[in-house]
Every structure is written in C-alpha cells, then in structure tokens.
Amino acid sequence: MRVLITGGAGYIGSRLARRLGCSGIRDVMALDNLRRGRRAAVAGDTRFVEGDVRDEQLLLELTRGVDLVYHLAAESAVMSAAADPEYCFSTNVTGTFRVLRAAQANGVKRVVFSSSREVYGEGVTLPVSEDAPLEPRNIYGASKAAGEKCCGAFMSGMEISIVRLANVYGPGDQGRVIPKFVHAALRDQPLTLFGATQVMDFVWVDTVVDALVRLGTGPHLAGPFNIGCGRGTTIVDLAQRVVAAAGSRSTVEIAARREVEVMRFVADTRAAERDLGLGIPDDPLFGLPAVIDAARIEMK
C-alpha cells in the first residue's frame, strides 16, 4: 500500500506516519509546507516533500500510484485562522478541493479527511452527536464545513471518510491551549483564561491516530465520526491541573472571552466507540504529565 499524508510533518501527521510504518506499510509520503509542521518530526523512513496543498501540479504528481490519502494539512487554530482568513480559506477549502481532485484523477481508492468539532459551533445540547446541524461560529469552522461539503462532491467512485476532531493534545503540539498553558506554567508565568466558563473535550493524540489508521486500512466507513473523549473539562480545571502537574507557582488570570471561540463542546463518541473500537479513558487529561515532560526537554 502506498500512502500520502498531507500535513505529514505536523504532530498528528508525523505520529500517523510512524504508526503506519510500524504496522508494515513502508511506502509513506509526508507533504507539508512547514508553516506549523517540523521537518525533524518526520520519521527517517518516511519520504518527505516540502510543498503546499494548493499546488495542483504537485498534488497530481504525488497522488500518482497512491492507494490512500490522509488529508490533514490545514490552518487548524481558531485564532490564527481569524487573524489570517485568506490563508485559512485558501488552504482549508481550495487545498481540500485540489487534494480531492488530484486523488480522483489518479484513481486513489480512499481519502480520509480530518475535519473539526468547530463545524458544529455552539451545540444546543451536550454531548453533540454527528447528526447535529453544522453551524460554525468562526472562520476556521466554516472552512472545515466547506471542506466536508467538498468531500461530498467527490464520493462517486472514491471512498471518503470524515473525522471531526475535538481538542487534540499531545507532545509536540504548539499554539493551542494546552501547550500554551504548559509553557507558561513551566516558566511560572500567569495562565490567562479567556472567559472562565469554557468547557472543552480533550482527546489524546494517539487515540486520534488509532481512529485514522482504522479508517484508512480497515473496511470503508464514511462517517462522519466524532473523535473525542466524550467528557467535558472546564478551562478552570485544565489550568489548575497544568499548574499542579508542573509543580508551578503560576497564577490563573481571567480575561474577557473571545467572541470567535466556542464556549461549550463535548463530543458524542458512541459511533467511534462502536464502529472504530476506540477506547475512551476515564480521565481526558491522563496525558498531561507526558506533555509536560516533553516540554521540559524542549525548553532546555
């Protein structure tokens, strides 16, 4: 099997490439523009190509002879997307369209598309199931909803699976709430909470990789599938857990909420548990010590 991972130098994509390699799939390519990804994260037996998913000619070259495409490349941070909506939409919408068109042109059998819980916006009831309406409240969520619609237009003759990821965390991530809190705590700096009522669903990165591997290499399941923990964590509890686990003297400060952010989300994970066999931990934040240990090493 020949596999292409877009966003393959990111913290999800690079772990996915390693897992596929360990499972016996030796022909894995990672495409990344290195805007957020790191070349050093790509395993040595993975072929790395620096490039952009908006480059149609490159995609046509890379998808030739490929059996499976994992499309993970995206502007994936809400605040970064709000700061640069042009890049967000051109990458997340145009890029997705071009990946799908290249895959279809070259007879790729299956594409697994990484979407986001942001497509739901503020869920009316929690947990949010996959049949809830798509009502994104920010530019990132809108771009991912558009990407899903693009997938729907290419399902004839090509197997497509969609995952909607909750708040993924793990070693090597950057720019999102957990790595920001961890780095602040390790420096004994204040942790700033933008609104004290936010509830989030945190899912360990290897759980996400499990889902991606099963969707890519098992029987075709279209989804969409919520990939989360199915348990809510308040932002206040997260901050307190990080401070305690880091042995930090950091204070917790409350600032005004940011209007583009969803304030309450918990995923209904029953479909992923049933159809993908995903195990859901009792404690969503069980991986915090590993994240903190990795950050300590990185900061030395």
RATA-V732776 format. One record per residue. N is the residue number from 1. RES is the residue in three letters. SS is DSSP state (@ for helix, = for strand, . for the rest). PHI is phi in whole degrees, 0 to 359 (none if undefined). OMEGA is omega in whole degrees, 0 to 359 (* if undefined). Layout:
n->N res->RES ss->SS phi->PHI omega->OMEGA
n->N res->RES ss->SS phi->PHI omega->OMEGA
This chain:
n->1 res->MET ss->. phi->none omega->178
n->2 res->ARG ss->= phi->250 omega->188
n->3 res->VAL ss->= phi->234 omega->171
n->4 res->LEU ss->= phi->244 omega->176
n->5 res->ILE ss->= phi->245 omega->172
n->6 res->THR ss->= phi->278 omega->189
n->7 res->GLY ss->. phi->72 omega->188
n->8 res->GLY ss->. phi->286 omega->175
n->9 res->ALA ss->. phi->258 omega->177
n->10 res->GLY ss->. phi->280 omega->186
n->11 res->TYR ss->. phi->286 omega->171
n->12 res->ILE ss->. phi->276 omega->184
n->13 res->GLY ss->@ phi->300 omega->181
n->14 res->SER ss->@ phi->292 omega->177
n->15 res->ARG ss->@ phi->291 omega->178
n->16 res->LEU ss->@ phi->299 omega->180
n->17 res->ALA ss->@ phi->300 omega->179
n->18 res->ARG ss->@ phi->297 omega->181
n->19 res->ARG ss->@ phi->297 omega->179
n->20 res->LEU ss->@ phi->297 omega->177
n->21 res->GLY ss->@ phi->299 omega->180
n->22 res->CYS ss->@ phi->293 omega->181
n->23 res->SER ss->. phi->274 omega->176
n->24 res->GLY ss->. phi->105 omega->177
n->25 res->ILE ss->. phi->272 omega->189
n->26 res->ARG ss->. phi->263 omega->184
n->27 res->ASP ss->= phi->258 omega->182
n->28 res->VAL ss->= phi->238 omega->176
n->29 res->MET ss->= phi->249 omega->177
n->30 res->ALA ss->= phi->240 omega->176
n->31 res->LEU ss->= phi->254 omega->181
n->32 res->ASP ss->= phi->203 omega->177
n->33 res->ASN ss->. phi->269 omega->176
n->34 res->LEU ss->. phi->63 omega->173
n->35 res->ARG ss->. phi->293 omega->174
n->36 res->ARG ss->. phi->239 omega->181
n->37 res->GLY ss->. phi->290 omega->180
n->38 res->ARG ss->. phi->232 omega->179
n->39 res->ARG ss->@ phi->303 omega->183
n->40 res->ALA ss->@ phi->294 omega->181
n->41 res->ALA ss->@ phi->282 omega->184
n->42 res->VAL ss->. phi->278 omega->181
n->43 res->ALA ss->. phi->298 omega->185
n->44 res->GLY ss->. phi->298 omega->181
n->45 res->ASP ss->. phi->269 omega->176
n->46 res->THR ss->. phi->261 omega->177
n->47 res->ARG ss->= phi->287 omega->182
n->48 res->PHE ss->= phi->254 omega->176
n->49 res->VAL ss->= phi->234 omega->175
n->50 res->GLU ss->= phi->276 omega->183
n->51 res->GLY ss->. phi->182 omega->190
n->52 res->ASP ss->. phi->237 omega->180
n->53 res->VAL ss->. phi->289 omega->175
n->54 res->ARG ss->. phi->273 omega->180
n->55 res->ASP ss->. phi->271 omega->187
n->56 res->GLU ss->@ phi->296 omega->181
n->57 res->GLN ss->@ phi->295 omega->178
n->58 res->LEU ss->@ phi->298 omega->180
n->59 res->LEU ss->@ phi->298 omega->178
n->60 res->LEU ss->@ phi->297 omega->178
n->61 res->GLU ss->@ phi->290 omega->187
n->62 res->LEU ss->@ phi->285 omega->182
n->63 res->THR ss->. phi->274 omega->179
n->64 res->ARG ss->. phi->293 omega->180
n->65 res->GLY ss->. phi->81 omega->181
n->66 res->VAL ss->. phi->275 omega->178
n->67 res->ASP ss->. phi->266 omega->189
n->68 res->LEU ss->= phi->219 omega->175
n->69 res->VAL ss->= phi->243 omega->167
n->70 res->TYR ss->= phi->262 omega->181
n->71 res->HIS ss->= phi->260 omega->180
n->72 res->LEU ss->. phi->252 omega->184
n->73 res->ALA ss->. phi->297 omega->181
n->74 res->ALA ss->. phi->187 omega->158
n->75 res->GLU ss->. phi->281 omega->194
n->76 res->SER ss->. phi->244 omega->179
n->77 res->ALA ss->. phi->243 omega->185
n->78 res->VAL ss->@ phi->302 omega->185
n->79 res->MET ss->@ phi->288 omega->176
n->80 res->SER ss->@ phi->294 omega->178
n->81 res->ALA ss->@ phi->296 omega->179
n->82 res->ALA ss->@ phi->294 omega->181
n->83 res->ALA ss->@ phi->285 omega->182
n->84 res->ASP ss->. phi->221 omega->184
n->85 res->PRO ss->@ phi->296 omega->180
n->86 res->GLU ss->@ phi->297 omega->178
n->87 res->TYR ss->@ phi->295 omega->181
n->88 res->CYS ss->@ phi->303 omega->184
n->89 res->PHE ss->@ phi->288 omega->181
n->90 res->SER ss->@ phi->294 omega->179
n->91 res->THR ss->@ phi->283 omega->189
n->92 res->ASN ss->@ phi->282 omega->181
n->93 res->VAL ss->@ phi->256 omega->178
n->94 res->THR ss->@ phi->300 omega->179
n->95 res->GLY ss->@ phi->300 omega->179
n->96 res->THR ss->@ phi->295 omega->177
n->97 res->PHE ss->@ phi->303 omega->183
n->98 res->ARG ss->@ phi->289 omega->175
n->99 res->VAL ss->@ phi->298 omega->181
n->100 res->LEU ss->@ phi->295 omega->181
n->101 res->ARG ss->@ phi->293 omega->178
n->102 res->ALA ss->@ phi->295 omega->179
n->103 res->ALA ss->@ phi->298 omega->180
n->104 res->GLN ss->@ phi->296 omega->182
n->105 res->ALA ss->@ phi->299 omega->183
n->106 res->ASN ss->. phi->259 omega->174
n->107 res->GLY ss->. phi->71 omega->176
n->108 res->VAL ss->. phi->298 omega->184
n->109 res->LYS ss->. phi->286 omega->188
n->110 res->ARG ss->= phi->218 omega->173
n->111 res->VAL ss->= phi->235 omega->174
n->112 res->VAL ss->= phi->251 omega->185
n->113 res->PHE ss->= phi->256 omega->179
n->114 res->SER ss->= phi->268 omega->176
n->115 res->SER ss->= phi->258 omega->189
n->116 res->SER ss->= phi->213 omega->173
n->117 res->ARG ss->@ phi->296 omega->180
n->118 res->GLU ss->@ phi->294 omega->179
n->119 res->VAL ss->@ phi->295 omega->182
n->120 res->TYR ss->@ phi->279 omega->189
n->121 res->GLY ss->. phi->68 omega->178
n->122 res->GLU ss->. phi->278 omega->179
n->123 res->GLY ss->. phi->297 omega->180
n->124 res->VAL ss->. phi->292 omega->178
n->125 res->THR ss->. phi->230 omega->177
n->126 res->LEU ss->. phi->246 omega->356
n->127 res->PRO ss->. phi->287 omega->183
n->128 res->VAL ss->= phi->267 omega->180
n->129 res->SER ss->. phi->268 omega->184
n->130 res->GLU ss->. phi->294 omega->179
n->131 res->ASP ss->. phi->268 omega->175
n->132 res->ALA ss->. phi->293 omega->180
n->133 res->PRO ss->. phi->295 omega->177
n->134 res->LEU ss->. phi->271 omega->182
n->135 res->GLU ss->. phi->224 omega->184
n->136 res->PRO ss->. phi->300 omega->180
n->137 res->ARG ss->. phi->250 omega->179
n->138 res->ASN ss->. phi->217 omega->187
n->139 res->ILE ss->@ phi->294 omega->178
n->140 res->TYR ss->@ phi->295 omega->179
n->141 res->GLY ss->@ phi->299 omega->179
n->142 res->ALA ss->@ phi->296 omega->180
n->143 res->SER ss->@ phi->293 omega->179
n->144 res->LYS ss->@ phi->287 omega->175
n->145 res->ALA ss->@ phi->298 omega->177
n->146 res->ALA ss->@ phi->296 omega->177
n->147 res->GLY ss->@ phi->299 omega->177
n->148 res->GLU ss->@ phi->297 omega->179
n->149 res->LYS ss->@ phi->296 omega->175
n->150 res->CYS ss->@ phi->301 omega->178
n->151 res->CYS ss->@ phi->302 omega->180
n->152 res->GLY ss->@ phi->300 omega->181
n->153 res->ALA ss->@ phi->281 omega->184
n->154 res->PHE ss->. phi->246 omega->186
n->155 res->MET ss->. phi->285 omega->178
n->156 res->SER ss->. phi->285 omega->177
n->157 res->GLY ss->. phi->86 omega->180
n->158 res->MET ss->. phi->217 omega->179
n->159 res->GLU ss->= phi->280 omega->179
n->160 res->ILE ss->= phi->231 omega->175
n->161 res->SER ss->= phi->240 omega->182
n->162 res->ILE ss->= phi->236 omega->172
n->163 res->VAL ss->= phi->243 omega->176
n->164 res->ARG ss->= phi->249 omega->187
n->165 res->LEU ss->= phi->275 omega->171
n->166 res->ALA ss->. phi->282 omega->183
n->167 res->ASN ss->= phi->279 omega->183
n->168 res->VAL ss->= phi->283 omega->176
n->169 res->TYR ss->= phi->219 omega->179
n->170 res->GLY ss->. phi->167 omega->179
n->171 res->PRO ss->. phi->300 omega->176
n->172 res->GLY ss->. phi->95 omega->178
n->173 res->ASP ss->. phi->283 omega->178
n->174 res->GLN ss->. phi->208 omega->171
n->175 res->GLY ss->. phi->84 omega->179
n->176 res->ARG ss->. phi->251 omega->196
n->177 res->VAL ss->@ phi->298 omega->183
n->178 res->ILE ss->@ phi->294 omega->177
n->179 res->PRO ss->@ phi->299 omega->177
n->180 res->LYS ss->@ phi->296 omega->179
n->181 res->PHE ss->@ phi->296 omega->182
n->182 res->VAL ss->@ phi->297 omega->181
n->183 res->HIS ss->@ phi->295 omega->177
n->184 res->ALA ss->@ phi->293 omega->182
n->185 res->ALA ss->@ phi->296 omega->180
n->186 res->LEU ss->@ phi->291 omega->176
n->187 res->ARG ss->. phi->256 omega->182
n->188 res->ASP ss->. phi->57 omega->177
n->189 res->GLN ss->. phi->265 omega->180
n->190 res->PRO ss->. phi->298 omega->172
n->191 res->LEU ss->= phi->260 omega->184
n->192 res->THR ss->= phi->262 omega->178
n->193 res->LEU ss->= phi->255 omega->179
n->194 res->PHE ss->= phi->271 omega->188
n->195 res->GLY ss->. phi->92 omega->186
n->196 res->ALA ss->. phi->259 omega->185
n->197 res->THR ss->. phi->248 omega->184
n->198 res->GLN ss->. phi->293 omega->176
n->199 res->VAL ss->= phi->238 omega->185
n->200 res->MET ss->= phi->230 omega->178
n->201 res->ASP ss->. phi->249 omega->182
n->202 res->PHE ss->= phi->261 omega->181
n->203 res->VAL ss->= phi->231 omega->182
n->204 res->TRP ss->= phi->293 omega->186
n->205 res->VAL ss->@ phi->301 omega->181
n->206 res->ASP ss->@ phi->290 omega->173
n->207 res->THR ss->@ phi->294 omega->177
n->208 res->VAL ss->@ phi->296 omega->179
n->209 res->VAL ss->@ phi->298 omega->176
n->210 res->ASP ss->@ phi->305 omega->181
n->211 res->ALA ss->@ phi->297 omega->182
n->212 res->LEU ss->@ phi->295 omega->180
n->213 res->VAL ss->@ phi->298 omega->182
n->214 res->ARG ss->@ phi->293 omega->179
n->215 res->LEU ss->@ phi->288 omega->181
n->216 res->GLY ss->@ phi->280 omega->189
n->217 res->THR ss->@ phi->248 omega->179
n->218 res->GLY ss->. phi->263 omega->176
n->219 res->PRO ss->. phi->301 omega->183
n->220 res->HIS ss->. phi->291 omega->174
n->221 res->LEU ss->. phi->229 omega->187
n->222 res->ALA ss->. phi->287 omega->186
n->223 res->GLY ss->= phi->77 omega->6
n->224 res->PRO ss->= phi->288 omega->178
n->225 res->PHE ss->= phi->240 omega->168
n->226 res->ASN ss->= phi->287 omega->175
n->227 res->ILE ss->= phi->245 omega->181
n->228 res->GLY ss->. phi->210 omega->178
n->229 res->CYS ss->. phi->260 omega->181
n->230 res->GLY ss->. phi->79 omega->178
n->231 res->ARG ss->. phi->227 omega->182
n->232 res->GLY ss->. phi->274 omega->174
n->233 res->THR ss->= phi->235 omega->177
n->234 res->THR ss->= phi->286 omega->180
n->235 res->ILE ss->@ phi->296 omega->177
n->236 res->VAL ss->@ phi->293 omega->179
n->237 res->ASP ss->@ phi->296 omega->177
n->238 res->LEU ss->@ phi->301 omega->181
n->239 res->ALA ss->@ phi->300 omega->180
n->240 res->GLN ss->@ phi->294 omega->179
n->241 res->ARG ss->@ phi->295 omega->180
n->242 res->VAL ss->@ phi->296 omega->180
n->243 res->VAL ss->@ phi->300 omega->181
n->244 res->ALA ss->@ phi->294 omega->183
n->245 res->ALA ss->@ phi->293 omega->180
n->246 res->ALA ss->@ phi->274 omega->184
n->247 res->GLY ss->. phi->61 omega->190
n->248 res->SER ss->. phi->265 omega->172
n->249 res->ARG ss->. phi->258 omega->182
n->250 res->SER ss->. phi->296 omega->171
n->251 res->THR ss->. phi->264 omega->177
n->252 res->VAL ss->= phi->247 omega->183
n->253 res->GLU ss->= phi->243 omega->182
n->254 res->ILE ss->= phi->257 omega->176
n->255 res->ALA ss->= phi->240 omega->180
n->256 res->ALA ss->. phi->296 omega->179
n->257 res->ARG ss->. phi->295 omega->177
n->258 res->ARG ss->. phi->261 omega->191
n->259 res->GLU ss->. phi->299 omega->183
n->260 res->VAL ss->. phi->283 omega->186
n->261 res->GLU ss->. phi->271 omega->172
n->262 res->VAL ss->. phi->288 omega->186
n->263 res->MET ss->. phi->266 omega->183
n->264 res->ARG ss->= phi->218 omega->175
n->265 res->PHE ss->. phi->210 omega->169
n->266 res->VAL ss->. phi->223 omega->183
n->267 res->ALA ss->= phi->276 omega->165
n->268 res->ASP ss->. phi->279 omega->187
n->269 res->THR ss->. phi->256 omega->186
n->270 res->ARG ss->@ phi->299 omega->181
n->271 res->ALA ss->@ phi->294 omega->179
n->272 res->ALA ss->@ phi->294 omega->178
n->273 res->GLU ss->@ phi->294 omega->184
n->274 res->ARG ss->@ phi->287 omega->190
n->275 res->ASP ss->@ phi->270 omega->181
n->276 res->LEU ss->@ phi->253 omega->179
n->277 res->GLY ss->. phi->69 omega->181
n->278 res->LEU ss->. phi->286 omega->174
n->279 res->GLY ss->. phi->271 omega->183
n->280 res->ILE ss->. phi->250 omega->182
n->281 res->PRO ss->. phi->288 omega->177
n->282 res->ASP ss->. phi->293 omega->182
n->283 res->ASP ss->. phi->248 omega->180
n->284 res->PRO ss->. phi->302 omega->186
n->285 res->LEU ss->. phi->261 omega->182
n->286 res->PHE ss->. phi->300 omega->184
n->287 res->GLY ss->. phi->273 omega->181
n->288 res->LEU ss->@ phi->305 omega->180
n->289 res->PRO ss->@ phi->303 omega->180
n->290 res->ALA ss->@ phi->293 omega->178
n->291 res->VAL ss->@ phi->296 omega->181
n->292 res->ILE ss->@ phi->293 omega->178
n->293 res->ASP ss->@ phi->299 omega->180
n->294 res->ALA ss->@ phi->295 omega->179
n->295 res->ALA ss->@ phi->293 omega->178
n->296 res->ARG ss->@ phi->299 omega->180
n->297 res->ILE ss->@ phi->297 omega->181
n->298 res->GLU ss->@ phi->297 omega->185
n->299 res->MET ss->@ phi->278 omega->181
n->300 res->LYS ss->. phi->289 omega->*
